[in-house]
Amino acid sequence: MELIIGSHVSFNKDKQMLLSVTEALGYKANTFMFYTGAPQNTKRVELDDNLTKEAIKLMSDNNIDINNVVVHAPYIINPANSKNRDFNISFLRQEISRVEKLGITKLVLHPGSHVGLGINVGIDNIVDVLKNSIDDSTSVDICLETMAGKGSEIGCTFEEIKSIIDKVGSSHIKVCLDTCHINDAGYDLSDFDKVLDNFDSIIGLDKLAVVHINDSKNTLGAHKDRHENIGLGYIGFDNLMNVIYHEKLKNVPKILETPYVGDDTKYPPYLFEIEMIRNKKFNDNLVTDIINYYKN
C-alpha cells in the first residue's frame, strides 16, 4: 500500500478546501490537514457547497481518499478548563458540524490545559465537553492529540488519554500521535517498537487515527513542544522514518507540521520533506534547497 503522507495546508474564505487540496497536490502529497478558520479566534466563513464539491472532485481525480484528510480544531477550545465550558461545547459542536459538511471524518483536538485545577479535574472537564459535543449519529471522530506536557497540558501520557477515552465511552474518540510531543513528553522514539507496544497495551492501536510527523528542537522529556524540520532535530531522520514506515501504521495518515524556513520563515518545507521521506534518504541541503526553490 502507498504511503499516506501530507502536511498542514491553507484554507481561506475565497477558495476554502479547494485551496487546501491544490496546495497539497503542489507538495505531491496524498493527504493533508487544515483549520477551517484561524485557530486563535472564532471567526469562521460560511462553507460554500460548490467549492466543497470542486475540492472533493479534485481529490478524487488525484487519488486522495477523503477519509485520510484531517481537520484540526482551533486552539481557542480548551476543554480541560471549566471556566469556558459552554463556549467549549458550542464551538466544538460548530466545528464538528463544519467538518461533517466538508465530508471529512477526522477532527484533531488538543485535550487542553487544566490551568491549576489539577489533572483529575481537567480530565473530568474534557470528558464533560466531549460527552456534550458528540453523539452516535456523528460521522466525525475526535482525535485527541498526545501533548508535550508543557505547563498544565493534559494528554502527555498514554494513561491520561486512555482515561479520557474510557470515561467518554464513545467509539468516536480516537488518538492523534505527535512525534515531537511524545519525544518532549519522554517517550524514546529511538525504540519506537517499544513505544508502540506501550501505546497498544494502554490505549490500543485500533484507536490510532492520525500521526503528526515532526522532529523536535528539544531533548527527550523536555516538555517544551517546539517542532523542527525532518532530520534536523533531536529525534532524527532514521527514527522518524521508522515511525513513518512502520508496518502497523501503514493505514494511518501521516501529517507534517514542521516549521517554515528562510527569511521571516516564509517558505514551506513540505514538498522537499515529502520527497525526502518517499526517497528514504536525508537531504543534507534541505533548508538551502527549499529557500532556493521558492526564491527562484
PASEMI-431050 format. One record per residue (C-alpha): residue number from 1; x, y, z. Coordinates in Angstrom, 2 decimals. Layout:
REM residues N
+-----+---------+---------+---------+
: seq :       x :       y :       z :
+-----+---------+---------+---------+
: NUM :       X :       Y :       Z :
...
+-----+---------+---------+---------+
END
This chain:
REM residues 296
+-----+---------+---------+---------+
: seq :       x :       y :       z :
+-----+---------+---------+---------+
:   1 :    0.00 :    0.00 :    0.00 :
:   2 :    1.22 :    3.50 :   -0.86 :
:   3 :    2.46 :    5.68 :    1.99 :
:   4 :   -0.25 :    8.11 :    3.19 :
:   5 :    1.70 :   11.34 :    3.64 :
:   6 :    0.81 :   15.03 :    3.64 :
:   7 :    1.10 :   18.22 :    5.62 :
:   8 :   -0.67 :   21.14 :    7.16 :
:   9 :   -2.07 :   23.32 :    4.34 :
:  10 :   -4.04 :   26.56 :    3.96 :
:  11 :   -7.78 :   27.24 :    3.89 :
:  12 :   -9.21 :   30.67 :    3.09 :
:  13 :  -12.55 :   32.38 :    2.57 :
:  14 :  -12.19 :   32.63 :   -1.21 :
:  15 :  -11.30 :   29.05 :   -2.18 :
:  16 :  -11.79 :   27.20 :    1.10 :
:  17 :  -10.97 :   23.47 :    0.87 :
:  18 :  -10.23 :   23.78 :   -2.85 :
:  19 :   -7.16 :   25.80 :   -1.87 :
:  20 :   -6.19 :   23.09 :    0.63 :
:  21 :   -6.32 :   20.34 :   -2.00 :
:  22 :   -4.42 :   22.40 :   -4.57 :
:  23 :   -1.67 :   23.20 :   -2.09 :
:  24 :   -1.38 :   19.55 :   -1.03 :
:  25 :   -1.04 :   18.46 :   -4.66 :
:  26 :    1.71 :   21.04 :   -5.08 :
:  27 :    3.63 :   19.24 :   -2.34 :
:  28 :    3.00 :   15.87 :   -4.07 :
:  29 :    1.03 :   14.76 :   -1.04 :
:  30 :   -1.86 :   12.31 :   -0.94 :
:  31 :   -3.47 :   13.66 :    2.21 :
:  32 :   -3.49 :   16.94 :    4.16 :
:  33 :   -4.68 :   18.74 :    7.29 :
:  34 :   -6.15 :   22.23 :    7.71 :
:  35 :   -8.06 :   24.53 :   10.04 :
:  36 :  -11.48 :   25.72 :    8.86 :
:  37 :  -10.60 :   29.18 :   10.23 :
:  38 :   -7.93 :   30.87 :   12.31 :
:  39 :   -7.01 :   28.61 :   15.25 :
:  40 :   -6.82 :   31.55 :   17.68 :
:  41 :  -10.29 :   33.04 :   17.17 :
:  42 :  -13.94 :   32.25 :   16.47 :
:  43 :  -14.21 :   33.96 :   13.07 :
:  44 :  -15.49 :   31.46 :   10.52 :
:  45 :  -16.65 :   31.88 :    6.94 :
:  46 :  -19.78 :   30.12 :    5.72 :
:  47 :  -18.87 :   26.98 :    3.81 :
:  48 :  -19.56 :   27.11 :    0.09 :
:  49 :  -21.03 :   23.81 :   -1.12 :
:  50 :  -19.85 :   24.41 :   -4.68 :
:  51 :  -16.25 :   24.91 :   -3.59 :
:  52 :  -16.52 :   21.80 :   -1.42 :
:  53 :  -17.78 :   19.77 :   -4.40 :
:  54 :  -14.92 :   21.05 :   -6.55 :
:  55 :  -12.42 :   20.15 :   -3.84 :
:  56 :  -13.84 :   16.65 :   -3.43 :
:  57 :  -13.72 :   16.09 :   -7.20 :
:  58 :  -10.11 :   17.30 :   -7.34 :
:  59 :   -9.26 :   14.88 :   -4.54 :
:  60 :  -10.98 :   12.02 :   -6.34 :
:  61 :   -9.22 :   12.85 :   -9.62 :
:  62 :   -5.86 :   12.68 :   -7.83 :
:  63 :   -6.45 :    9.58 :   -5.70 :
:  64 :   -6.70 :   11.43 :   -2.38 :
:  65 :   -9.01 :    9.48 :   -0.09 :
:  66 :  -11.13 :   12.00 :    1.83 :
:  67 :  -11.21 :    9.55 :    4.74 :
:  68 :   -7.49 :   10.24 :    5.20 :
:  69 :   -7.95 :   14.03 :    5.27 :
:  70 :   -7.81 :   15.76 :    8.65 :
:  71 :   -9.18 :   18.96 :   10.15 :
:  72 :   -7.53 :   20.43 :   13.25 :
:  73 :   -9.79 :   22.03 :   15.85 :
:  74 :   -8.84 :   25.57 :   16.92 :
:  75 :   -6.60 :   26.15 :   19.95 :
:  76 :   -9.17 :   28.53 :   21.34 :
:  77 :  -11.10 :   25.48 :   22.56 :
:  78 :   -9.68 :   24.40 :   25.94 :
:  79 :  -11.86 :   21.53 :   27.12 :
:  80 :   -9.80 :   21.00 :   30.30 :
:  81 :  -10.79 :   24.39 :   31.75 :
:  82 :  -14.36 :   24.56 :   33.04 :
:  83 :  -14.30 :   28.38 :   33.02 :
:  84 :  -15.43 :   28.42 :   29.38 :
:  85 :  -17.45 :   25.20 :   29.42 :
:  86 :  -20.47 :   26.46 :   27.45 :
:  87 :  -18.27 :   28.10 :   24.83 :
:  88 :  -16.09 :   24.98 :   24.50 :
:  89 :  -19.14 :   22.81 :   23.90 :
:  90 :  -20.92 :   25.14 :   21.48 :
:  91 :  -17.80 :   25.95 :   19.43 :
:  92 :  -16.67 :   22.32 :   19.26 :
:  93 :  -20.18 :   21.36 :   18.10 :
:  94 :  -19.92 :   24.03 :   15.40 :
:  95 :  -16.54 :   22.70 :   14.26 :
:  96 :  -17.87 :   19.14 :   14.14 :
:  97 :  -20.79 :   20.33 :   12.02 :
:  98 :  -18.41 :   22.11 :    9.62 :
:  99 :  -16.21 :   19.02 :    9.33 :
: 100 :  -19.26 :   16.87 :    8.59 :
: 101 :  -20.40 :   19.35 :    5.92 :
: 102 :  -16.98 :   19.07 :    4.27 :
: 103 :  -17.29 :   15.27 :    4.21 :
: 104 :  -14.26 :   14.75 :    6.46 :
: 105 :  -14.22 :   12.18 :    9.26 :
: 106 :  -11.19 :   13.16 :   11.39 :
: 107 :  -11.01 :   16.17 :   13.72 :
: 108 :   -7.84 :   16.56 :   15.81 :
: 109 :   -8.35 :   18.21 :   19.20 :
: 110 :   -5.86 :   19.28 :   21.87 :
: 111 :   -7.10 :   17.99 :   25.24 :
: 112 :   -6.20 :   21.36 :   26.73 :
: 113 :   -4.64 :   22.71 :   29.92 :
: 114 :   -6.18 :   22.45 :   33.39 :
: 115 :   -4.69 :   25.86 :   34.40 :
: 116 :   -4.21 :   24.94 :   38.02 :
: 117 :   -7.33 :   22.83 :   38.51 :
: 118 :   -5.33 :   19.60 :   38.63 :
: 119 :   -5.11 :   16.68 :   36.21 :
: 120 :   -8.11 :   14.77 :   37.53 :
: 121 :  -10.43 :   17.78 :   37.42 :
: 122 :   -9.05 :   18.68 :   34.00 :
: 123 :   -9.76 :   15.21 :   32.66 :
: 124 :  -13.31 :   15.34 :   34.02 :
: 125 :  -13.81 :   18.70 :   32.30 :
: 126 :  -12.59 :   17.26 :   28.97 :
: 127 :  -14.92 :   14.30 :   29.35 :
: 128 :  -17.85 :   16.62 :   30.09 :
: 129 :  -17.17 :   18.73 :   26.97 :
: 130 :  -16.77 :   15.69 :   24.73 :
: 131 :  -19.90 :   13.97 :   26.05 :
: 132 :  -21.89 :   17.12 :   25.35 :
: 133 :  -20.37 :   17.72 :   21.93 :
: 134 :  -20.74 :   14.38 :   20.17 :
: 135 :  -23.34 :   11.68 :   19.77 :
: 136 :  -23.59 :    8.36 :   17.97 :
: 137 :  -25.14 :    9.98 :   14.90 :
: 138 :  -21.99 :   11.91 :   14.02 :
: 139 :  -19.68 :   10.71 :   11.26 :
: 140 :  -16.70 :   12.53 :   12.77 :
: 141 :  -14.05 :   11.02 :   15.04 :
: 142 :  -12.47 :   13.33 :   17.61 :
: 143 :   -8.75 :   12.52 :   17.61 :
: 144 :   -7.19 :   13.56 :   20.93 :
: 145 :   -3.64 :   14.74 :   20.33 :
: 146 :   -0.80 :   13.49 :   22.50 :
: 147 :    0.83 :   16.53 :   24.13 :
: 148 :    4.34 :   17.51 :   25.26 :
: 149 :    3.39 :   18.28 :   28.87 :
: 150 :    4.14 :   21.99 :   28.67 :
: 151 :    2.67 :   23.93 :   31.59 :
: 152 :   -0.54 :   22.26 :   32.75 :
: 153 :   -1.27 :   20.40 :   29.49 :
: 154 :   -3.24 :   17.18 :   29.76 :
: 155 :   -2.54 :   14.27 :   27.44 :
: 156 :    1.23 :   13.95 :   27.74 :
: 157 :    0.93 :   10.33 :   28.87 :
: 158 :   -0.91 :    7.48 :   27.20 :
: 159 :   -2.61 :    6.82 :   30.53 :
: 160 :   -4.20 :   10.28 :   30.58 :
: 161 :   -5.51 :    9.86 :   27.03 :
: 162 :   -6.82 :    6.40 :   27.92 :
: 163 :   -8.64 :    7.79 :   30.95 :
: 164 :  -10.46 :   10.33 :   28.77 :
: 165 :  -11.40 :    7.71 :   26.18 :
: 166 :  -12.75 :    5.32 :   28.81 :
: 167 :  -14.77 :    7.98 :   30.62 :
: 168 :  -16.36 :    9.33 :   27.44 :
: 169 :  -17.23 :    5.82 :   26.32 :
: 170 :  -17.75 :    6.65 :   22.65 :
: 171 :  -16.36 :    4.88 :   19.58 :
: 172 :  -15.85 :    8.36 :   18.10 :
: 173 :  -12.93 :    9.21 :   20.41 :
: 174 :   -9.62 :    8.34 :   18.74 :
: 175 :   -5.99 :    9.46 :   19.05 :
: 176 :   -3.54 :   11.62 :   17.10 :
: 177 :    0.06 :   10.69 :   17.94 :
: 178 :    2.50 :   13.60 :   17.57 :
: 179 :    6.17 :   12.57 :   17.36 :
: 180 :    7.57 :   15.89 :   18.64 :
: 181 :    5.11 :   15.93 :   21.51 :
: 182 :    5.75 :   12.39 :   22.69 :
: 183 :    9.51 :   12.92 :   22.44 :
: 184 :    9.18 :   16.03 :   24.59 :
: 185 :    6.88 :   14.10 :   26.94 :
: 186 :    9.59 :   11.46 :   27.48 :
: 187 :    8.80 :    8.64 :   25.03 :
: 188 :   12.02 :    7.50 :   23.35 :
: 189 :   11.46 :    7.22 :   19.59 :
: 190 :   14.81 :    5.51 :   19.10 :
: 191 :   12.93 :    2.41 :   20.28 :
: 192 :    9.62 :    3.01 :   18.52 :
: 193 :    8.55 :   -0.62 :   18.72 :
: 194 :    8.59 :   -0.31 :   22.50 :
: 195 :    6.65 :    2.98 :   22.36 :
: 196 :    4.06 :    1.49 :   20.01 :
: 197 :    3.70 :   -1.65 :   22.14 :
: 198 :    3.18 :    0.61 :   25.15 :
: 199 :    0.53 :    2.59 :   23.26 :
: 200 :   -1.18 :   -0.63 :   22.17 :
: 201 :   -1.24 :   -2.11 :   25.67 :
: 202 :   -2.68 :    1.06 :   27.23 :
: 203 :   -4.90 :    2.59 :   24.53 :
: 204 :   -5.00 :    0.11 :   21.64 :
: 205 :   -3.72 :    0.57 :   18.09 :
: 206 :   -7.29 :    0.49 :   16.81 :
: 207 :   -7.69 :    3.95 :   18.36 :
: 208 :   -4.74 :    5.48 :   16.48 :
: 209 :   -6.26 :    7.54 :   13.64 :
: 210 :   -3.61 :   10.15 :   12.75 :
: 211 :    0.14 :   10.62 :   13.20 :
: 212 :    1.73 :   14.07 :   13.23 :
: 213 :    5.29 :   13.72 :   11.95 :
: 214 :    7.58 :   16.37 :   13.43 :
: 215 :   11.17 :   16.45 :   14.57 :
: 216 :   11.86 :   18.26 :   17.86 :
: 217 :   14.11 :   21.15 :   18.81 :
: 218 :   14.23 :   19.65 :   22.30 :
: 219 :   15.84 :   16.72 :   24.03 :
: 220 :   13.86 :   13.74 :   25.28 :
: 221 :   11.49 :   14.68 :   28.11 :
: 222 :   11.99 :   18.47 :   27.79 :
: 223 :    8.21 :   19.19 :   27.98 :
: 224 :    8.56 :   22.19 :   25.63 :
: 225 :    6.80 :   21.43 :   22.30 :
: 226 :    8.98 :   23.09 :   19.65 :
: 227 :    8.75 :   21.44 :   16.25 :
: 228 :   11.77 :   21.05 :   13.98 :
: 229 :   12.18 :   20.08 :   10.32 :
: 230 :   12.54 :   16.41 :    9.50 :
: 231 :   16.02 :   15.15 :   10.37 :
: 232 :   17.23 :   18.44 :   11.85 :
: 233 :   16.13 :   17.85 :   15.43 :
: 234 :   16.80 :   15.58 :   18.38 :
: 235 :   14.56 :   12.76 :   17.14 :
: 236 :   16.46 :   12.41 :   13.86 :
: 237 :   15.69 :   11.24 :   10.34 :
: 238 :   16.17 :    7.49 :   10.86 :
: 239 :   13.95 :    7.38 :   13.93 :
: 240 :   11.21 :    9.33 :   12.16 :
: 241 :   11.46 :    7.04 :    9.14 :
: 242 :   10.90 :    4.07 :   11.45 :
: 243 :    7.68 :    5.72 :   12.57 :
: 244 :    6.55 :    6.71 :    9.07 :
: 245 :    7.14 :    3.30 :    7.52 :
: 246 :    6.15 :    1.14 :   10.47 :
: 247 :    4.11 :   -1.81 :    9.24 :
: 248 :    1.49 :   -1.38 :   11.98 :
: 249 :    0.85 :    2.21 :   10.92 :
: 250 :    0.64 :    1.73 :    7.15 :
: 251 :   -3.08 :    2.62 :    7.01 :
: 252 :   -2.73 :    5.69 :    9.24 :
: 253 :   -2.35 :    9.13 :    7.58 :
: 254 :    0.94 :   10.92 :    8.41 :
: 255 :    0.81 :   14.73 :    8.59 :
: 256 :    3.83 :   17.05 :    8.67 :
: 257 :    3.63 :   20.20 :   10.82 :
: 258 :    7.26 :   21.25 :   10.53 :
: 259 :    8.39 :   24.91 :   10.54 :
: 260 :    8.60 :   27.16 :    7.51 :
: 261 :   12.21 :   28.18 :    6.75 :
: 262 :   14.22 :   31.10 :    5.33 :
: 263 :   13.81 :   34.84 :    5.72 :
: 264 :   10.92 :   35.55 :    8.09 :
: 265 :   10.27 :   31.77 :    7.98 :
: 266 :    8.10 :   32.15 :    4.89 :
: 267 :    9.00 :   29.10 :    2.79 :
: 268 :    7.03 :   25.86 :    3.33 :
: 269 :    9.29 :   22.78 :    3.63 :
: 270 :    6.72 :   20.16 :    2.72 :
: 271 :    7.49 :   19.49 :   -0.95 :
: 272 :   11.11 :   18.73 :   -0.05 :
: 273 :   10.38 :   16.85 :    3.18 :
: 274 :    7.82 :   14.62 :    1.48 :
: 275 :   10.26 :   13.95 :   -1.36 :
: 276 :   12.96 :   13.09 :    1.19 :
: 277 :   10.59 :   10.75 :    3.02 :
: 278 :    9.49 :    9.00 :   -0.17 :
: 279 :   13.15 :    8.59 :   -1.25 :
: 280 :   14.05 :    7.34 :    2.24 :
: 281 :   17.21 :    9.44 :    2.08 :
: 282 :   18.06 :   12.51 :    4.14 :
: 283 :   18.79 :   15.69 :    2.16 :
: 284 :   21.83 :   17.37 :    3.72 :
: 285 :   20.94 :   20.59 :    1.90 :
: 286 :   17.27 :   20.58 :    2.90 :
: 287 :   16.91 :   24.17 :    4.08 :
: 288 :   19.09 :   25.63 :    1.29 :
: 289 :   17.18 :   23.70 :   -1.37 :
: 290 :   13.84 :   24.92 :   -0.02 :
: 291 :   14.96 :   28.55 :    0.03 :
: 292 :   16.48 :   28.39 :   -3.45 :
: 293 :   13.38 :   26.73 :   -4.88 :
: 294 :   11.00 :   29.43 :   -3.65 :
: 295 :   13.34 :   32.36 :   -4.30 :
: 296 :   13.91 :   31.27 :   -7.87 :
+-----+---------+---------+---------+
END
